């Protein structure tokens, strides 16, 4: 299992060039986004999935970051949140039907696990949390797995290789 992280700024200056690397269906879907940030998240996430090439993938995004978790032998789900954003986590937990967490960080662990589990579609057999600056990433899977290796995804090298 691996986790790849990229920043949408890496593709913002050459959006059309990166769009050309997507499938026709993904290009059509990307053109429908009204907000540029959301469009860039979509393009980068689908570019990452197309170039990573594992059987199972899950995509998450927050702010300028896009995360793709991959595995060859387990279904998975991933979520990312900026854990430094202040919020009324007691009220948010109650809205989710959960017991109130003790800290804001505990809330983000609960929240990211809930979102990743929703993407997985079943109760996870294994859960891992990864901190990345102010961000908390949760990866869940239907099988046990070791802590995922984290990689920065270099979109510019993909573009350079395609132009050669």
Residue, then its C-alpha position, 0 to 999 in steps of 0.5 A: x500500500x502506498x500514498x501519493x501526495x501532490x499539490x495542484x499548484x504543480x499543474x496550474x500553469x499547464x492545465x490544458x497540457x495535463x488535461x490532454x493526458x486524461x481520458x476523453x471521459x475524464x476531460x469531459x468531466x473536468x470541463x464541467x467544474x465551475x471552480x478552478x480549484x476543484x477542476x485542478x483537484x480532479x485533473x491531478x487526482x485522475x492523472x495520478x491514478x492513471x500513472x500509478x497503475x494499481x488495481x485499487x485506488x482511492x482519491x481525496x483532496x483538501x485545499x491544494x493537496x490531492x492524495x491517492x492511496x493505492x494497493x494491489x491486493x486490498x480495497x481501500x478508502x482515503x481522506x485528508x483534512x486540515x487538522x489545524x482548522x478550528x471548529x466546534x468539534x463537540x457539536x460536529x461529533x454530535x451531528x455525526x452521532x458520535x461521542x464527543x472527542x477530547x481534542x480537535x485532533x481526536x475529532x479529525x481522526x474520527x472524521x477522516x476515518x469516517x470519510x475513508x470508511x464511507x469510501x471503502x464501503x465496509x468496516x475497515x480491517x485496518x486503519x492508518x493515520x499519517x500527518x503531513x504538515x497540518x494535514x491528517x490523512x486516514x487510510x483504511x482497507x478491507x485487509x490488514x496492511x503495514x503503514x503505507x509508504x508516502x511519496x510526493x507525486x511529480x506531475x511535471x515529470x509525467x508531462x515532460x516524459x509525454x512531450x519527449 
